[in-house]
Amino acid sequence: MISLKRIFCCLAICSALQANAQQRPNIIVFLVDDMGWQDTSEPFWTQTTPLNKRYRTPNMQRLARQGMKFTNAYATPVCTPTRVSLMTGMNVTRHKVTNWTNYPRDKRSDAKDSTLLSGNWNLNGMSPVPGIPNTVYATPLPKLLAQAGYYTIHCGKAHYASNGTPGADPLAMGYAVNIAGHAAGHPASYLPEKQYGAANASHGVPGLEEFYNTDVFLTEALTRKALAAIEQNRAAKKPFFLYMAQYAVHVPLEADKRFYQHYIDQGLSTEEAKYASLVEGMDKSLGDIMDYLEREGMAKNTVVMFMSDNGGLSLAPPRTPPAHTQNLPLKAGKGSVYEGGIREPMIVSWPAVIKPGTVAAQPVIIEDFFPSILEMAGVKKPGMVQQVDGQSFLPVLKNNALKTKDRLLVWHYPHRWTQGEGPGLHFFSAARKGDWKLIYDQRKLELHLYNLKDDIGEENDVAAQNPAITKALAKELTDYMGKRNVVMPISKLTGHPVEWPSELVE
């Protein structure tokens, strides 16, 4: 017979575990697709620009007032590498998912180039199980959070891996709930009258039949489903992790009718107005989630983290100006290692920790989300198979004045992007340390140096005037990539990998 003492002991332990679970914060990662640094009315620079005045994102402004805005936050040039880094804590040079994954497995997404081949990268994305060809095997963030007692929800775009591999299914990644996530990198349609492109076998958004032929735009449908999933978990009193990965603002450009006419009346072109309506619809989604948290008394114990997966789709010449967006004063856009392709709008709100209305200049990068979220969740010794490159930014959340000058941030895009010969859209690596940024053009075998403090637009190459800095950064970039066995592109002329950056300055 079990003694009363043992029963009371068990009840006390269960009660303590439940109390601990309630104290741990809920965590929301609100990730936007293809949103540029300037596609918001909340400025992330030292001044408000005409582009900031174009858009209406009152809820981003509201989140910034409540929390901390990061003015030097980075992702990767394209979507899947960013999502894999977020889910694994690995830099792109380590996980080697250096380009976006195609819907069918084993199919390259990189465009053909006349001089270089992109080598054997992990074109099938990431995998939560070993032995899948052309994938990086890693323990996903949601799996670790689920093991720690979190209710894990995926909503929206997944795009972690190619169709037919385990990583394409968010449920295999450790989520308890999957809303509309699969292998595709964008929706076939945002429109309910088109059933969100359901007829398209690869890019039709799955699982939203209840909204077919209504007036509910895709962004709104995902928001409603996400809030319903949170509500369903309330009785269990478990902390939740919501990965709210809106398909917006990725193409196709389709007007969100709730907001479209305002931008037409403002004098924007049809394409610009469609895009701006996608931005404002995304912002309304953020606001609806914030409203729910406040209404239900959950806001104080919930972390909300806003981020974009790469720069805005600022197309290169000959399409100048771009069809619907731009990143000025930043150079270039999606697909580039220049600032326009990788610098992102990032905001974190956590009432229990962050002083409202603060701004952090500390450079952070997408793989930093992984250790930061685990630390927020109180996961001290996660059992994972991968080595993590990211660093927790919790110290910055507690003190926005912190700034580390000696950390090296690295990007690697050994591919040719599909959009022409624009700046940085083919075969580049880059490193930032302090205010200095080194660009390695792998096709031209050239090094370019910029001082971002003085030249945020990367217009003035000062490598010739600063040979010592150029050489030091080239060596650090080479060492960083070499330690991670990076895949370098291969010259069609020689059949060998291109030179390391340090070899150009020996």
N, C-alpha and C positions, 0 to 999 in steps of 0.2 A: 504494500500500500504506500502511495506517495504521501509524504508528510506534509502537514499544513505549512511548515517552514519552507519546504522546497517549492510549494505552490506559490507562496507569497514572494519568494525570491524570483521565480520565473516571471510573475506578474510585474514585479519591480523592474526587471531587465527589459521586458517588452515595453513598459511605460516609458522607460528612459530612452529606448531606441526610437519610439514614436515621437517623443519630445525633441530628440536630436534631429529627426527627419524634418519636423516642422520648423526648426530653427534654421536649417540649411536653406539658402535662398533658392527660389525658382530662377531659372536661367533661360533667357530668350536670346537667340542669335537671329537678328533680322537682316538677312542677306539679300541685296538687290543685284540684279543681273545687268551688267553693261552700263551702270550708272556712273557718269563722269563726275569728277571733282567739282565741276561748276554747275551741275544740273540740279541746283537747289537754291532756295532763297536764303539759306543759312550759309554765310561765307566761311570758307575754310582757309582764307588767305588774310593778309593784313588789311585788306580793303574790300568793299563791296563792288562788284563789277556789273556791267550791263547784263551779263548772262545771269547773275544772281537775281537781278530785277525781273528777268523774263519769267522765272518759275514761281509757283506758289507751293511751298512745302512747310506750312505752319506747324506741323507736328514734329518735323525735324528740328525746327526752331525751339519748340516746346521741350523736346528731349534734351537739347543742348542747354537750355536754361536749367533743367533739373539735374544735369550731370556734367560730364567732362567731354569736351571736344578735342579730338586729336588732329593737329594740322600737318603732321608728317607720318601718315599711316599708309601702308603699302600692301598691295596684293601682287599677283603675277600678271603678265600681259593678257592671258586668256583664262577661260572659266574653269575647266577641269583641274588644271594644276593648282589653282587657288583652293578649290574645294577639297582636294586630296591633302594639301598642306594643312588646312583647317582641321580635317578629320584625323590627321596622323601626327601633327607637330613637326613634320619633316620639311626641310627646305626642298625646293624643286630639284636641286642638284643631287639630292639623296634618293628621293622617291622616283625620279626619272619619268614621271608622267609630265612631260615637258610641253605637250600640246593637248588640245581638247580630244576627247575620245569620240569616235564615230559610233553611230547607233549599231551597225553590224560589227561583230567582233573581228579582229585581225585585219581591219581596214585602216590604212593610214589617213590622217586628216591633213597632213602637210602638203602644200602645193609643190609641184615639181620645180626644180631650180636648175639653171644651166650650168652652174659651177660646183654646187655642193649637194651632198646627200646627208640626210639628217640622222643616220645611224640607227642603232637598235634601242629605241626608247620604249617605255612601257605603254604601248598604244592601246592596250585594253584597260588601262586605269588601275585602280586599287582593288585588292581582294581581301576579305576577312578570313579567308582560308588559304593555306599554302598550295602550291603546285599548279596554279592557273597560269598558262603561258602569257608572257608579255604583260604581267601585272606586278605591282609591288604588294607584297604581303605585309599587312600591318593590323594592329588591333585598333578598331575604330573608336573614336571618342564616345559615341552613344552607347556602345557596348560597355565601356568602362563606367559610364554614368549609371547605366541600368544595373550593373553589378553593385554599385554603391547605393542602390535604392531609389534612383530617380525614375519617374515615369517619362519615357522618351517619345517625343512626337516629331515626325518628319512631315512637313507640309510644303508642297511646291516642287521646284526643280531639284532633282538629285544629280544626275550626270556625273556620278563617281566612276563609272565603268561602262564598258560596252555591253550591249544586249547579249544575253546568253552566258554571262559570267556572274558569279555570286554577288559581286559588288554592285551590280546594277539594281538589285532589290534592296531598298532601305531596311526592310525587315531583317535581312541577313546581316546588316550593319549594326544591329543592336537596337533598332527602334521598335517600340511596342505598337506604334501606329504609323501607317504610311498613308498620307493623303496626296495622291496625284503625282507621286515621284516614280520615275523610271529612267531608262537609259538616254532619253532624248535631251538635247541641250537647249531646246526652245519649243514653244507650243506651235502647233499648226495654225491655231487661231485662238484669240482671246474672246471670241464672240459666242454667246449662248445660242444664237440662231444658227450658227454653224456647228453647234455641239462641241465647241472647243477643238475642232478639227478631228473628231472621233473617226472619221472615215480614213484618215491618214494613218496607215499601219504603224509607222515609226514615230511620228511626232504628235499624234492625237493625244490630248491630255486624258489620262485614264481616271475612272472612278468618280466622275462628277455628274452622273446621269440625272440626278434630282434637279439640276439647274438647266437642263436642256430646254431650249425654246422659251426661256423666261427672259427677264431683262437684267439678269445678274452677270456682269462682266467677270472675266476669269479672276482678276485680282480680288474682287469682292467675294466670289465663291470660295476661294482658298481661305480668306480671312474668317468667314463664317464657319467653315469646317474646322479650322484651327481652334477657334474659341469654343466650339462644341466639344472638341477633344479635351481641352483643359477642364471644362465644366464636368465632363464625365469622370474625371479623376478626383474631383473635389472630395467625395465621400471617403476615399482611401487615405486622404491626408498625407499623401506622399509629395515630396517636392517634384516639380516637373522641369524637364528640359524641352523647350520648343525650338526646333530649327525651322524658322519661318523663311523659306527660300523662295521669294516671289519670282515668277517667270518674268515679270516686268523688270526692266524696261527694254528687254531684248526684242529685236524684230521677230515677227512681222509688225509693221506699224499699222495699228488699227485703233480707231478713235474710241476712247472711253467717253461716251456721250454725256456723262455727268459733268465733264470739265472741258470738253473740246471747244464749244462755242466761245468760251472766254478767250481762248488763245487766237481764234480766228478774228474775233473782234479787236484783239490787240494788234493785229496786222501781221501775224506770222503766216508763213506759207502753210499749205495743207499738210505737208509732211512734218514740218516743225510743230504744228498744232497737235497732230496725232501723238507725236513723241511727248510733248509737254503734258498732254492729258494722261498718258501712261505714267509719267512722273507724279502728277498730282494724285492719281488713283492709288499709286504705291504709298504715297504719304498718308492718304486717308486710311489705308490698311494699318499703318503704324499707329495712327491716332485712335482707331477703333480698339486696337489691342491695349493701348494705354488707358483708354476710357474704361474698358472692362476691368483691368487691374485695379483702378481707383474705385470703381463702383463696388467691387467685391471685396475691398479691403486687403488686396494682395500687393499693392504697389510698393509698399515700404520694404517688403521682403522679396522683391523680384529684381534681378539684374536684366536690363535691356541693353543689348549691344547691337549697334547699327553699323553696317559695312557694305561695300560693293565689291564684286569679285574681280573687276578689272576696269580700266578706263573706258570712257565713252567711245562710241563708234564714230570716231572722227576720221573720215575716209581720206586717203592720200590723193595727191594729184594723179590723174587729170581731173578728178572730181573735187574741185575747189571752187567755192566753199563746199563743205560737206552737206549731204542731203538734209540732215535734220538736227545735227548737234555738233558741238566743238568743245574743246577743252582749254582754250586760251585763258590765261597766258601760258599754260603748259604746252609743251611740244608734243605733237603727234597724238595718238590715242590707242584704242584697243589693238593688241598685236605688237605693241612696241615696248621696249624697255626704257624709253624716254619717259619723263614724268607724266605725260598725258595718258600713258598706257598703264601705269602702275600706282600712281598716287590717288588715294581714295578718300571719300567722306566717311569718317568714323566718329561715332559718339557712343559713350557708355554712361548709363544711368544706374546708380545703386545707392538709394537714399541712406542706407545704413553705413556707407563707407565714403562716398564721394561728396565733396563740397559742391553745392549747386553752382552752375554758371562758370565753371573753371575751364581753362584751356591748357593742353599739354603739347609742348613742342618736341618731346622725346620721340625719335623715330621708332616705329614699331612695324612689324611685318606679319603677314597672315598666319604663319605657323606659330606665332605667339599666342593665338587664341586657345590652342590646345592646352598648354600648361596653365594658362590663366584660368580657364574654365574648371579644370580639375582642382586647382587650388581653391577657387570659389566654392566648389562642391565639397571641399574637405577630403578629397581623395589624395592621401599622402604617399602611398606606395602602390601606384597602379601597376597591375601585371600586364605588361605589353611586350610585344616582340620587337618593336622598332626602337631605334635610337632617335631621340628627340633633339631637334635643332632650335625650336622656339624657346623663348624666355618669357616667364610670367611678367605681365605689366601691372600686377596688383600693387607693387610699391609706388608706381606712378599714379594709380587711382587714389592712393592715400596721400600722395604729395606730388602735385602736378609740376613742382619746380625741379624735380629730379631730371637729370639729363646725362646720359652716358655718351661720351665722345669717342670712345675707343671701340665700340661695337661695329662689326662689319656686316652690312646687309647685302645679300647677293641675289641676282636674278640670272636666269639662263633660258634662252629661247633659241635653240639650235634648229630652227625651221624657217621655211618661207611661208609667210602668211598669204592669204589669197588676194589681198587688196593692193595690187600694184607695187611700185617701187618707192613708196613713201618712206619717211624717216623712221628707221628702226623697225621696219616690218619684215626683216629677214635676217636670220642668223646673227644674233647678238647675245652678249653677256654683259653684265653690269655689276658694279659694286659701289655702295655708298658708305663712307665713314666720316662722321661729323658733317661738315658742310660740303665735303668733296665727293664728287661722283665720277667714276671712271666708266666709260663705255668702250666695249671691245667689239668692233665690227669684224666678224669672222670671215666675211666674203672679201673685204678689202684689206684684211690684216692690218687694221689701223686702231690706234688707241686715242680716245678723246677724253678730255678732262674738263669738268665744269665745277664752278663754285656756286652751289644752289642758293646760298645766302645772298649773293650779289646778282645771280643770273638764274632765276627760277625757270625761265623759258629755255635754258640750255642753248642759247644762241652764240655764245662766245667760248670757243674751244681754247683753253689756256694750257694745254699739255706742253707746248713748246716753251712757254714761260716758266713752267714748274716741272722740270724734268725729274727732280728728286721725288716729288709727290707722285708723279705718274709712275715712276719705277716702283716705288714702295707699294702703291695700290695694286699694280699689276702682279707683283709677287704675292701679295695677300690674297688676291682673287684666285691666282693659280694654286696656291696652297690649299685654299678652301675647297676648290673644285676637285683637286687631286686627292684629297683625303676622303672624298665621297665618291671616288671612282666615276666622275662625271662622264657622260657620253658626249663627245665632241663631234661635230659634223665632219664628213669625209670629203676630201677634194676629189672631184672626178678626174682631174688631170694626173694626180700622183697616186691615188688610191689609198692615201694615208690620212689620218685625222689632221685637222688644221693645227697650227702652232698654238701653244699655250700663250696667254697674254705676256708672261714674263719673258718669253723668248724674243719678243719684239723690242725689248729695251735692254738686252744684255750687251 
